[in-house]
Amino acid sequence: MEKVWLKNYQPGVAHEIDINQFQSIVEVFDRSVHKFRDRPAMANMDKVLSYGELQTLTEQFASYLQNTLKLHKGDRVAVMMPNLLQYPVAVFGTLRAGCTVVNVNPLYTPRELEHQLNDSGAETIVILENFAGVLEEVLKRTKVKHVLIASIGDMLGFPKRLLVNFVVRKIKKMVPAWNIPGHIRFNDALAAGASQRFTPVEIKHEDIAFLQYTGGTTGVSKGAMLVHRNIIANMLQAGAWVKPVAREGQEIIVTALPLYHIFSLTANLMIFTELGALNVLITNPRDIPGFIKEIKKYRVTAITGVNTLFNALLNHPDFKTVDFSSWRLALGGGMAVQKAVADKWKQLTGVTLAEAYGLTETSPAACINPLDIKAYNGTIGLPIPSTDIEIRGADGQALPQGEQGELCIKGPQVMKGYWNRPDETAKAIDARGFLATGDMAMVTPEGFVKLVDRKKDMILVSGFNVYPNEVEDVIASHPGVLEVACIGIPDDKSGEVVKVFVVKKDDSLTEKDIIHHCRENLTGYKVPKLVEFRSELPKTNVGKILRRALRDQEVNKQA
């Protein structure tokens, strides 16, 4: 496909990146901590770490791994914690020691944790004490030898550290009982590392930086091997994209999505650290009043999030009292941004909610909307620098521009493959280096990519394709709707019928209201035959609505 998208790049955005500028993430990090040494880097619970302090702490952590635990280059270190100052210290420290970070969702069940630890072969884990009970259940069935336990207040200094930990443990009772003999406290590890000399490790492009596990939506959870080259590429690609609007050493970005998720990991922690920005870490974004209170403390310039997060903020009365005069960038990804949400966001904040698209397997950014767009345009944007795409039909052949098919992506940000799964890697990446995304899309004459839906989520009604995103977008525009999810369920007559699950904003909303609204905006076969009202919808750890869970519930109900 001709790269028609290049003509619509924002002025100043390069068409290609030079991947050889840096050999490792550590090299980029070292440059930033020297360049912005006295500037604030990370903030959480009113504690701020400067870039210089971040450099010292990460070196201490790396020294501990290297000298006390005797870890070697390539050893896997699991990190299981929410957005706290300990997270960037552990992650950048692990990378500086030449080791591989295995990000673990803190909400994992014992079964999920056991699988990921054993699949990755991690022998070291850094975990928040709140989740230590889950680790205790599976520890003997894993290869883990070293357990580093962190507490929420660890980085807050005396006496706040003691106070916060006391409240978390004794008042709020957020730490279930656990017993792991031989564990090491996070702060003790830093102290031990500080007393020994750290020796820098030579790291190259093809060394694995992250084993980033996919959600397992197509079976068992797999570890995407993201090498240093992949992350550097995405930092340079997205960095070039934000260059016209981002100001080095001046940005303040709200980091509400969990850093262990690839979107926040690369966009917030990596790219904005390279820019010398201040990352404001939100530990519990589900506490919307607390989240808004935290936002008000800073002259925020940027925020990343998913549609449900933006929607939750917009529907809380306190959000209207925020001063948006410094806000300059809002980036939505992880799931489709709905027009109703994007329009309300622009109306309230004055900032366009620009949609981006990526996958764990692409580190993650592949397409981003130009940051100078004036309003929501219904697309996931343009392929970013040094990225090529193809739209392929069922036969695997490239389709002409304007036709719908599976989106395939090629670029330096595409993963090396799946950890210890060459067969799965071969299915995902072809001989030409194109990754099959499983997403249905089309390319407009201007080169913008319009995502139609997930291949597996498509509903077939009497031979007609129905895409849940379209139905959800229409229903979300109804003023009485807070959230919506759409799935297909089996039907003897038409093969499948459309069913929607709705969370009300207005208690007077009825099934007839939904159907009438859909009939006014959708052709007949797309109109839902079934409407079910719910108090909440199942979501992933980043707030993405789980259609799969709803389908499974329907299957079980019918069974």
Backbone hydrogen bonds, N-H to C=O, Kabsch-Sander energy under -0.5 kcal/mol:
donor,donor_aa,acceptor,acceptor_aa,energy
4,V,2,E,-2.6
6,L,3,K,-1.3
7,K,4,V,-0.9
8,N,5,W,-1.8
9,Y,6,L,-1.5
13,V,10,Q,-2.0
14,A,12,G,-0.6
19,I,17,I,-0.8
21,Q,18,D,-1.7
22,F,19,I,-0.7
28,V,24,S,-1.3
29,F,25,I,-2.8
30,D,26,V,-3.1
31,R,27,E,-1.7
32,S,28,V,-1.9
33,V,29,F,-2.6
34,H,30,D,-1.5
35,K,31,R,-2.4
36,F,32,S,-2.8
37,R,34,H,-0.8
39,R,36,F,-2.4
41,A,49,L,-3.4
42,M,49,L,-1.8
43,A,279,N,-2.5
44,N,47,K,-2.3
47,K,44,N,-2.0
49,L,42,M,-3.1
51,Y,36,F,-0.6
51,Y,39,R,-2.3
52,G,37,R,-2.6
54,L,50,S,-2.4
55,Q,51,Y,-2.1
56,T,52,G,-2.0
57,L,53,E,-2.6
58,T,54,L,-2.4
59,E,55,Q,-1.9
60,Q,56,T,-2.1
61,F,57,L,-2.2
62,A,58,T,-2.5
63,S,59,E,-2.6
64,Y,60,Q,-2.0
65,L,61,F,-2.2
66,Q,62,A,-2.5
67,N,63,S,-3.5
68,T,63,S,-0.6
68,T,64,Y,-1.5
69,L,64,Y,-2.2
71,L,65,L,-2.9
74,G,98,G,-2.3
75,D,72,H,-2.2
77,V,100,T,-3.1
78,A,124,T,-2.9
79,V,102,V,-2.3
80,M,126,V,-3.2
84,L,82,P,-1.4
87,Y,84,L,-1.5
89,V,85,L,-1.3
90,A,86,Q,-2.7
91,V,87,Y,-2.8
92,F,88,P,-2.3
93,G,89,V,-1.7
94,T,90,A,-2.3
95,L,91,V,-2.3
96,R,92,F,-2.3
97,A,93,G,-1.4
98,G,95,L,-1.7
99,C,94,T,-2.1
100,T,75,D,-2.7
101,V,209,A,-2.8
102,V,77,V,-2.7
103,N,101,V,-0.7
103,N,211,L,-0.7
104,V,79,V,-2.5
108,Y,105,N,-1.9
113,L,109,T,-2.5
114,E,110,P,-2.7
115,H,111,R,-2.1
116,Q,112,E,-2.1
117,L,113,L,-2.6
118,N,114,E,-2.3
119,D,115,H,-2.9
120,S,116,Q,-2.2
121,G,117,L,-1.4
122,A,117,L,-1.1
123,E,76,R,-1.1
124,T,76,R,-0.9
125,I,146,H,-2.3
126,V,78,A,-3.0
127,I,125,I,-0.5
127,I,148,L,-2.8
128,L,80,M,-1.8
129,E,150,A,-3.1
131,F,128,L,-2.3
132,A,129,E,-1.3
134,V,131,F,-0.8
135,L,131,F,-1.4
136,E,132,A,-2.6
137,E,133,G,-1.3
138,V,134,V,-0.8
138,V,135,L,-0.9
139,L,135,L,-1.8
141,R,138,V,-2.0
142,T,139,L,-1.7
145,K,123,E,-2.8
146,H,123,E,-2.5
147,V,145,K,-0.5
148,L,125,I,-3.1
148,L,146,H,-0.5
149,I,147,V,-0.6
149,I,184,I,-3.2
150,A,127,I,-2.8
150,A,148,L,-0.5
154,D,151,S,-1.8
156,L,153,G,-2.1
161,R,157,G,-3.2
163,L,159,P,-2.0
164,V,160,K,-3.1
165,N,161,R,-2.2
166,F,162,L,-2.1
167,V,163,L,-2.5
168,V,164,V,-2.7
169,R,165,N,-2.3
170,K,166,F,-3.2
171,I,166,F,-0.9
171,I,167,V,-0.7
172,K,167,V,-3.4
173,K,167,V,-0.5
174,M,168,V,-3.0
183,H,180,I,-1.4
184,I,147,V,-3.0
186,F,149,I,-2.7
189,A,185,R,-2.1
190,L,186,F,-1.9
191,A,187,N,-2.0
192,A,188,D,-2.4
193,G,189,A,-2.4
194,A,190,L,-2.0
195,S,191,A,-0.9
196,Q,193,G,-1.3
201,V,96,R,-0.7
203,I,201,V,-0.6
207,D,204,K,-1.7
209,A,226,L,-1.9
210,F,226,L,-2.2
211,L,101,V,-2.6
212,Q,210,F,-0.7
212,Q,224,A,-2.3
213,Y,211,L,-0.7
214,T,222,K,-2.6
219,G,216,G,-1.4
224,A,212,Q,-2.5
224,A,222,K,-0.7
225,M,417,G,-3.3
226,L,210,F,-2.6
226,L,224,A,-1.0
227,V,225,M,-0.8
228,H,207,D,-2.3
229,R,205,H,-2.3
230,N,227,V,-0.6
231,I,227,V,-1.7
232,I,228,H,-2.7
233,A,229,R,-2.6
234,N,230,N,-2.2
235,M,231,I,-2.4
236,L,232,I,-2.5
237,Q,233,A,-2.9
238,A,234,N,-2.7
239,G,235,M,-1.9
240,A,236,L,-2.3
241,W,237,Q,-1.5
242,V,238,A,-2.2
243,K,239,G,-0.9
245,V,242,V,-1.7
246,A,242,V,-3.3
248,E,246,A,-0.6
249,G,275,L,-2.9
250,Q,247,R,-2.1
251,E,247,R,-0.8
253,I,278,L,-2.4
254,V,302,A,-2.5
255,T,253,I,-0.6
255,T,280,V,-2.8
256,A,254,V,-0.8
261,H,258,P,-1.8
265,L,261,H,-2.7
266,T,262,I,-2.2
267,A,263,F,-2.3
268,N,264,S,-1.5
269,L,264,S,-2.0
270,M,265,L,-1.6
271,I,266,T,-2.9
272,F,267,A,-0.8
272,F,268,N,-0.6
274,E,270,M,-2.0
275,L,271,I,-1.2
276,G,273,T,-1.2
277,A,272,F,-3.0
278,L,251,E,-2.5
279,N,41,A,-2.9
279,N,277,A,-0.6
280,V,253,I,-2.9
280,V,278,L,-0.6
281,L,43,A,-2.9
281,L,279,N,-0.9
282,I,255,T,-2.7
283,T,281,L,-0.7
287,D,284,N,-1.5
288,I,286,R,-1.7
291,F,287,D,-2.6
292,I,288,I,-2.7
293,K,289,P,-2.1
294,E,290,G,-1.9
295,I,291,F,-2.1
296,K,292,I,-1.8
297,K,294,E,-1.4
298,Y,295,I,-1.6
300,V,298,Y,-1.8
301,T,252,I,-2.9
302,A,252,I,-1.9
303,I,329,L,-1.6
304,T,254,V,-1.1
305,G,331,L,-1.9
309,L,306,V,-0.7
310,F,306,V,-2.1
311,N,307,N,-2.5
312,A,308,T,-2.2
313,L,309,L,-2.2
314,L,310,F,-2.4
315,N,311,N,-1.6
316,H,313,L,-1.7
319,F,316,H,-1.5
320,K,317,P,-1.0
321,T,318,D,-1.5
322,V,319,F,-1.4
324,F,322,V,-0.8
327,W,324,F,-1.2
328,R,301,T,-2.8
329,L,301,T,-1.9
330,A,352,T,-0.7
331,L,303,I,-2.4
332,G,354,A,-2.8
333,G,305,G,-2.0
338,Q,336,A,-0.5
342,A,338,Q,-2.7
343,D,339,K,-2.9
344,K,340,A,-1.8
345,W,341,V,-2.5
346,K,342,A,-2.3
347,Q,343,D,-2.2
348,L,344,K,-2.4
349,T,345,W,-3.0
350,G,345,W,-0.6
350,G,346,K,-1.6
354,A,330,A,-2.3
354,A,352,T,-1.1
356,A,332,G,-3.1
357,Y,367,C,-3.1
359,L,364,P,-1.4
362,T,359,L,-1.5
363,S,360,T,-1.5
366,A,357,Y,-2.6
367,C,357,Y,-1.9
368,I,382,L,-2.1
369,N,355,E,-1.6
373,I,370,P,-1.4
380,I,449,V,-2.8
382,L,368,I,-2.3
384,I,366,A,-2.2
386,S,15,H,-2.0
387,T,384,I,-1.2
388,D,410,K,-3.0
390,E,408,C,-2.0
392,R,390,E,-0.6
392,R,406,E,-2.6
393,G,397,Q,-2.6
396,G,393,G,-2.1
399,L,391,I,-3.8
402,G,443,V,-0.6
403,E,400,P,-1.8
405,G,441,A,-2.3
406,E,392,R,-3.0
407,L,439,D,-3.1
408,C,390,E,-2.7
409,I,435,L,-2.2
410,K,388,D,-2.8
414,V,411,G,-1.7
415,M,361,E,-3.1
416,K,225,M,-2.4
417,G,225,M,-0.6
419,W,223,G,-3.4
421,R,418,Y,-2.0
425,T,421,R,-2.2
426,A,422,P,-2.3
427,K,423,D,-1.4
428,A,424,E,-1.6
429,I,425,T,-2.8
430,D,434,F,-2.3
433,G,430,D,-1.9
435,L,409,I,-3.5
436,A,428,A,-2.7
436,A,434,F,-0.5
437,T,407,L,-2.2
437,T,435,L,-0.6
440,M,453,D,-3.7
441,A,405,G,-3.1
442,M,450,K,-1.7
444,T,448,F,-2.9
447,G,444,T,-2.2
449,V,381,G,-3.0
450,K,442,M,-3.1
450,K,448,F,-0.6
451,L,449,V,-0.6
452,V,440,M,-3.2
453,D,440,M,-1.3
455,K,438,G,-3.4
457,D,454,R,-0.8
458,M,454,R,-0.9
458,M,455,K,-0.7
459,I,466,V,-2.9
461,V,459,I,-0.7
461,V,464,F,-2.7
462,S,460,L,-0.7
462,S,494,S,-3.0
464,F,461,V,-2.3
466,V,459,I,-3.1
470,E,467,Y,-1.1
471,V,467,Y,-1.4
472,E,468,P,-3.1
473,D,469,N,-2.3
474,V,470,E,-1.9
475,I,471,V,-2.4
476,A,472,E,-2.7
477,S,473,D,-0.8
477,S,474,V,-0.8
478,H,475,I,-1.8
481,V,478,H,-2.0
482,L,503,V,-2.9
483,E,503,V,-1.4
485,A,501,F,-2.0
487,I,499,K,-2.7
489,I,497,V,-2.2
491,D,495,G,-1.8
495,G,491,D,-1.6
496,E,494,S,-1.4
497,V,489,I,-2.2
499,K,487,I,-2.8
500,V,530,L,-2.4
501,F,485,A,-2.9
502,V,532,E,-2.6
503,V,483,E,-2.7
504,K,502,V,-0.5
505,K,480,G,-3.2
506,D,480,G,-1.7
507,D,505,K,-0.5
509,L,506,D,-2.0
514,I,510,T,-1.6
515,I,511,E,-2.5
516,H,512,K,-2.7
517,H,513,D,-2.2
518,C,514,I,-2.3
519,R,515,I,-2.6
520,E,516,H,-1.5
521,N,517,H,-0.7
521,N,518,C,-0.9
522,L,518,C,-2.5
526,K,523,T,-1.9
527,V,523,T,-0.7
527,V,524,G,-1.2
529,K,498,V,-2.4
530,L,498,V,-1.5
532,E,500,V,-2.6
534,R,502,V,-2.7
540,T,544,K,-2.4
543,G,540,T,-1.7
546,L,538,P,-2.9
547,R,545,I,-1.1
550,L,546,L,-1.3
551,R,547,R,-2.6
552,D,548,R,-2.6
553,Q,549,A,-2.1
554,E,550,L,-2.0
555,V,551,R,-2.4
556,N,552,D,-2.5
557,K,553,Q,-2.1
558,Q,554,E,-2.4
559,A,555,V,-2.4
